[in-house]
Amino acid sequence: MQRRPQHRGGHGSYRKRPGQTEERRIVLPRDNEIVGVVSNALGASKFRVQCSDNKERICAIPGRLKRQFWIKEGDIVLVRPWVVQGDEKGDVIYRYSIMDKDTLKQKGFNIPTI
């Protein structure tokens, strides 16, 4: 008896048609969230981030988000400073794509350079 291959939908099941534009919503900083650029990967899901308020923070990826996105040096991220030691530490809660950089600048957010 021969097994039939199963179709597994997934990522390739939706194809964008030629000429079709993709509209995405961008996550903007709220309340005390800050835009920053990863300057150094420290290991163990921790990064040194140069934030737009001219402070350098050691930021971690919270456990619930650890496998949601991969971060490397030079990536633009959204940082939520901690309540205690907020000037030194924080959490990375979102990673922006390369195309989001221009949108953030148009909206008036300062993106630091490393």
Secondary structure, DSSP 8 states (H G I E B T S, - for coil): ---------GGGG----TT-----------TT-EEEEEEEEEETTEEEEEETTS-EEEEE--GGGTTT----TT-EEEEEE-SSSTTTEEEEEEE--TTHHHHHHHTT------
